[in-house]
Amino acid sequence: QVQLVESGGGLVQPGGSLRLSCAASGSIFSPNAMAWQRQVPGKQRELVARLTDGRISDYADSVKGRFTISGDNAKNTVTLQMNSLKPEDTAVYYCNMWGRGFDYWGQGTQVTVSS
């Protein structure tokens, strides 16, 4: 059974940085894509950043130029470097990996940006 485990969330002041990490345990698999998504209570989940085929990245307009996604398909790991954080980045962040026949999610990690 595959589990995705996130780490790195926490409380940071506006303008600060955080680095989120996600690693899969259990069977090794080959995802078509790895992503970070976030959700604020009462709002729809938002795709923040996605890494396709381990090399093609794309981002939500709200985080372009501030967030960077990187990952290793072979090791089933993905990270999200978040710089110049804003209060509106406050959310629960989820790691997500998917491919043919599977769609795995982490349990979520809280990121709070506040002074």
Contacts in CASP RR format, 6 or more apart in sequence:
PFRMAT RR
TARGET T0000
AUTHOR 0000-0000-0000
METHOD contacts of the structure
MODEL  1
QVQLVESGGGLVQPGGSLRLSCAASGSIFSPNAMAWQRQVPGKQRELVAR
LTDGRISDYADSVKGRFTISGDNAKNTVTLQMNSLKPEDTAVYYCNMWGR
GFDYWGQGTQVTVSS
1 26 0 8 1.000
1 27 0 8 1.000
2 24 0 8 1.000
2 25 0 8 1.000
2 26 0 8 1.000
2 27 0 8 1.000
2 29 0 8 1.000
2 102 0 8 1.000
2 104 0 8 1.000
3 24 0 8 1.000
3 25 0 8 1.000
3 26 0 8 1.000
3 104 0 8 1.000
3 106 0 8 1.000
4 22 0 8 1.000
4 23 0 8 1.000
4 24 0 8 1.000
4 95 0 8 1.000
4 96 0 8 1.000
4 97 0 8 1.000
4 104 0 8 1.000
4 105 0 8 1.000
4 106 0 8 1.000
4 107 0 8 1.000
5 22 0 8 1.000
5 23 0 8 1.000
5 24 0 8 1.000
5 25 0 8 1.000
5 106 0 8 1.000
5 107 0 8 1.000
6 20 0 8 1.000
6 21 0 8 1.000
6 22 0 8 1.000
6 93 0 8 1.000
6 94 0 8 1.000
6 95 0 8 1.000
6 106 0 8 1.000
6 107 0 8 1.000
6 108 0 8 1.000
6 109 0 8 1.000
7 20 0 8 1.000
7 21 0 8 1.000
7 22 0 8 1.000
7 109 0 8 1.000
8 18 0 8 1.000
8 19 0 8 1.000
8 20 0 8 1.000
8 21 0 8 1.000
8 109 0 8 1.000
9 18 0 8 1.000
9 20 0 8 1.000
9 93 0 8 1.000
9 109 0 8 1.000
9 110 0 8 1.000
9 111 0 8 1.000
10 18 0 8 1.000
10 109 0 8 1.000
10 110 0 8 1.000
10 111 0 8 1.000
10 112 0 8 1.000
11 112 0 8 1.000
11 113 0 8 1.000
11 114 0 8 1.000
12 18 0 8 1.000
12 85 0 8 1.000
12 111 0 8 1.000
12 112 0 8 1.000
12 113 0 8 1.000
13 113 0 8 1.000
13 114 0 8 1.000
13 115 0 8 1.000
14 85 0 8 1.000
14 86 0 8 1.000
14 87 0 8 1.000
14 113 0 8 1.000
14 114 0 8 1.000
14 115 0 8 1.000
15 83 0 8 1.000
15 84 0 8 1.000
15 85 0 8 1.000
15 86 0 8 1.000
15 113 0 8 1.000
16 83 0 8 1.000
16 84 0 8 1.000
16 85 0 8 1.000
16 113 0 8 1.000
17 81 0 8 1.000
17 82 0 8 1.000
17 83 0 8 1.000
17 84 0 8 1.000
17 85 0 8 1.000
18 82 0 8 1.000
18 85 0 8 1.000
18 111 0 8 1.000
19 79 0 8 1.000
19 80 0 8 1.000
19 81 0 8 1.000
19 82 0 8 1.000
20 36 0 8 1.000
20 79 0 8 1.000
20 80 0 8 1.000
20 82 0 8 1.000
20 93 0 8 1.000
20 95 0 8 1.000
20 109 0 8 1.000
20 111 0 8 1.000
21 77 0 8 1.000
21 78 0 8 1.000
21 79 0 8 1.000
22 34 0 8 1.000
22 36 0 8 1.000
22 77 0 8 1.000
22 78 0 8 1.000
22 79 0 8 1.000
22 95 0 8 1.000
22 106 0 8 1.000
23 75 0 8 1.000
23 76 0 8 1.000
23 77 0 8 1.000
24 76 0 8 1.000
24 77 0 8 1.000
24 97 0 8 1.000
24 104 0 8 1.000
28 76 0 8 1.000
29 76 0 8 1.000
29 97 0 8 1.000
29 99 0 8 1.000
29 102 0 8 1.000
30 73 0 8 1.000
30 99 0 8 1.000
31 73 0 8 1.000
31 76 0 8 1.000
31 97 0 8 1.000
31 98 0 8 1.000
31 99 0 8 1.000
31 102 0 8 1.000
32 52 0 8 1.000
32 53 0 8 1.000
32 98 0 8 1.000
32 99 0 8 1.000
32 100 0 8 1.000
33 50 0 8 1.000
33 51 0 8 1.000
33 52 0 8 1.000
33 53 0 8 1.000
33 97 0 8 1.000
33 98 0 8 1.000
33 99 0 8 1.000
34 50 0 8 1.000
34 51 0 8 1.000
34 54 0 8 1.000
34 69 0 8 1.000
34 71 0 8 1.000
34 73 0 8 1.000
34 78 0 8 1.000
34 95 0 8 1.000
34 96 0 8 1.000
34 97 0 8 1.000
35 47 0 8 1.000
35 48 0 8 1.000
35 49 0 8 1.000
35 50 0 8 1.000
35 51 0 8 1.000
35 69 0 8 1.000
35 78 0 8 1.000
35 95 0 8 1.000
35 96 0 8 1.000
35 97 0 8 1.000
36 48 0 8 1.000
36 49 0 8 1.000
36 50 0 8 1.000
36 69 0 8 1.000
36 78 0 8 1.000
36 80 0 8 1.000
36 93 0 8 1.000
36 94 0 8 1.000
36 95 0 8 1.000
36 96 0 8 1.000
37 45 0 8 1.000
37 46 0 8 1.000
37 47 0 8 1.000
37 48 0 8 1.000
37 93 0 8 1.000
37 94 0 8 1.000
37 96 0 8 1.000
38 45 0 8 1.000
38 46 0 8 1.000
38 48 0 8 1.000
38 89 0 8 1.000
38 91 0 8 1.000
38 92 0 8 1.000
38 93 0 8 1.000
38 94 0 8 1.000
38 111 0 8 1.000
39 45 0 8 1.000
39 46 0 8 1.000
39 91 0 8 1.000
39 92 0 8 1.000
39 94 0 8 1.000
40 90 0 8 1.000
40 91 0 8 1.000
40 92 0 8 1.000
45 94 0 8 1.000
46 60 0 8 1.000
46 91 0 8 1.000
47 60 0 8 1.000
48 59 0 8 1.000
48 60 0 8 1.000
48 63 0 8 1.000
48 67 0 8 1.000
48 80 0 8 1.000
48 93 0 8 1.000
49 57 0 8 1.000
49 58 0 8 1.000
49 59 0 8 1.000
49 60 0 8 1.000
49 63 0 8 1.000
49 67 0 8 1.000
49 68 0 8 1.000
49 69 0 8 1.000
49 80 0 8 1.000
50 57 0 8 1.000
50 58 0 8 1.000
50 59 0 8 1.000
50 69 0 8 1.000
51 57 0 8 1.000
51 69 0 8 1.000
51 70 0 8 1.000
51 71 0 8 1.000
51 78 0 8 1.000
52 58 0 8 1.000
53 73 0 8 1.000
54 71 0 8 1.000
54 72 0 8 1.000
54 73 0 8 1.000
57 68 0 8 1.000
57 69 0 8 1.000
59 65 0 8 1.000
59 67 0 8 1.000
59 69 0 8 1.000
62 88 0 8 1.000
63 82 0 8 1.000
63 89 0 8 1.000
66 82 0 8 1.000
66 83 0 8 1.000
66 84 0 8 1.000
66 85 0 8 1.000
67 80 0 8 1.000
67 81 0 8 1.000
67 82 0 8 1.000
67 83 0 8 1.000
68 80 0 8 1.000
68 81 0 8 1.000
68 83 0 8 1.000
69 78 0 8 1.000
69 79 0 8 1.000
69 80 0 8 1.000
69 81 0 8 1.000
70 78 0 8 1.000
70 79 0 8 1.000
70 81 0 8 1.000
71 77 0 8 1.000
71 78 0 8 1.000
71 79 0 8 1.000
72 78 0 8 1.000
76 97 0 8 1.000
78 95 0 8 1.000
78 97 0 8 1.000
80 93 0 8 1.000
82 89 0 8 1.000
82 111 0 8 1.000
85 111 0 8 1.000
85 113 0 8 1.000
86 113 0 8 1.000
87 113 0 8 1.000
87 114 0 8 1.000
88 113 0 8 1.000
89 111 0 8 1.000
89 113 0 8 1.000
90 111 0 8 1.000
90 112 0 8 1.000
90 113 0 8 1.000
90 114 0 8 1.000
91 111 0 8 1.000
92 108 0 8 1.000
92 109 0 8 1.000
92 110 0 8 1.000
92 111 0 8 1.000
93 108 0 8 1.000
93 109 0 8 1.000
93 110 0 8 1.000
93 111 0 8 1.000
94 105 0 8 1.000
94 106 0 8 1.000
94 107 0 8 1.000
94 108 0 8 1.000
95 105 0 8 1.000
95 106 0 8 1.000
95 108 0 8 1.000
96 103 0 8 1.000
96 104 0 8 1.000
96 105 0 8 1.000
96 106 0 8 1.000
97 103 0 8 1.000
97 104 0 8 1.000
98 104 0 8 1.000
END
